[in-house]
Amino acid sequence: MPIARPLSVEVVLHGTDTAVLTLTGHLDLDTGTEFQHHLANQLHHGRKHFVLDLSDVPFMDSSGMNIILRVYQEVRETAGSVHIVSPTPPVRRILDLTGVSITIPVSGSVDEALERVENGPGPETDRKT
């Protein structure tokens, strides 16, 4: 069994209301609190669009998924959005099995996700996998 890596979260702001969070490591019950703290801090500072780069997250459990769904529910009330970027195959499988990838757009790159933020919500069939 692989050794769990601690989670690190890097936050880069785009404009006044968009935050790109790049996660590295396992997103699970033990590490989710740090991720949740970063999201809460960004919400507190008025961000309403979140781009979550999961390209270096080899494992995510239901607690990580629940954090993503909670922020999605919260920002929807302010016409905000959440975008997932490049989930690894194991993480993508969880997103697909639970239907999260149908609810939250999945993009192939941060630039693509930022373009979606700028253009606003599009038709459901426009979502790339």
HELIX and SHEET records of a PDB file:
HELIX    1   1 GLY A   32  HIS A   44  1                                  13    
HELIX    2   2 SER A   62  ARG A   76  1                                  15    
HELIX    3   3 PRO A   89  THR A   98  1                                  10    
HELIX    4   4 VAL A  100  THR A  103  1                                   4    
HELIX    5   5 VAL A  110  ASN A  119  1                                  10    
HELIX    6   6 GLU A  124  ASP A  126  5                                   3    
SHEET    1   A 5 SER A   8  HIS A  14  0                                        
SHEET    2   A 5 THR A  18  THR A  24 -1                                        
SHEET    3   A 5 HIS A  49  ASP A  56  1                                        
SHEET    4   A 5 SER A  81  VAL A  85  1                                        
SHEET    5   A 5 VAL A 106  SER A 107  1                                        
END                                                                             
